[in-house]
């Protein structure tokens, strides 16, 4: 770069960065999510940001959204190191685009070190080569849980997922939401029973999954373009529009399973859905928090059973705020054995962006400090430091102002950072072992003995 040229220090498109108030909100939400995950026994793991490309492309994820890369070619003085490692400079690598496929590879790598069913959570950054736009990022944080078993996995794990989603979003207090539940076997079984060819079912599911984005008429048109007869396309539209209460929909599905032909898979899907709904109810999830929605398909190839999408009521345009489902063969791709799993994912970065813009969430104060000890006199700094430490040891977050400036300026600095209380100790207060505590929200100022200061601040903080 030539001398005098300016460096472009703007963030790369689609890669977010956060102001302190935004990052503190993210950490606050992460803590809520982590506590709920751990209350159900999920344990944390970490997987690499970079995986082998062939791993990420398992189960048909050819990935228009994969961000590709290759191993760097080491310089000549490290050639022997590369040769010894067995790596080649052209071995394909890519950044992980979700947490589920890397989890499958993780289990394959650590099979003999894990106990099953293996329940893990991961709150990590993933990368997608998408066109960056409002609410869509190339780098974002996902909060995932999955349970994976060897050979068999109880459907009650599927039932736990709506309970976990409910606890998280009720704790975040984002308003009314609805967990929409379906089963991929119900869809595939119905398609078979009305005569859809086996090789067309996968594409039909993908079309149905776009219902909310493209509308009913376009779904029907796309089905017909796929070679589906107009009569069958209309049957599919009518099927996915079945509505009513959870029990009414189950009854309608059971009726179809008893009266259509070739309904073995449909019957299995209805039975699984019934078991999951019973479990959700037994876990105490309120009836207004979940429903059966036969249009929910989840487009990814690896989902085989229960699927979920969560919608914020009144803000449906935000899309799904938490989704997931059951998969039977994803881990088995790497190990050659049946290892069923079920999981959900919250795209936290996207969610925060959308909820802030909609005014549903607000950022936190720029600092976690609750009290600022103002600097009245430089010679009293030993007192300020001692008082600050005493308050910290009592569990109160403190900023000690080391810079001497006018008192009003110090109040302004505290207020700008969202600090509610300022502690004022001058020579008279220090001699009398007391302080003045000023509430910047109300303007109230009270005198407090230093010995009582911690308890008084805690009382006022609530």
Protein Blocks (a to p, Z undefined) as FASTA:
>chain_A
ZZhiacdfbdcehiacddfklmmmmmmmmmmmmmmmmmnopacddddfbdcfklmmgghi
nolmbccdddddddfklmmmmmmnopafklccdddfbfklmmmmmmmmmmmmpccddddd
ddddddddddddehiafbdcddddddddehiacfklmmmmmmmmmmmmmmnonojcdddd
ddfklmmmmmmmnopafklmmmmmmmmmmmmmnojmlmmmmmmmnopafklmmmmmmmmm
pgcdfklmmmmmmmmmmmmghillmmmmmmmmmmmmmmmmmnopafklgccdfkbnojaf
kbcbdcdddddehilmnopabdcdddfklmmmmnopacddddddddfklmmmmmmmnoma
ccddfbfbfbdcddfbfklmmmmmmmmmmmmmnopacdddfbdcdfklmmmmmmmnopab
dcdddfklmmnopaddddfknopacdddfklmmmmmmmmnZZ
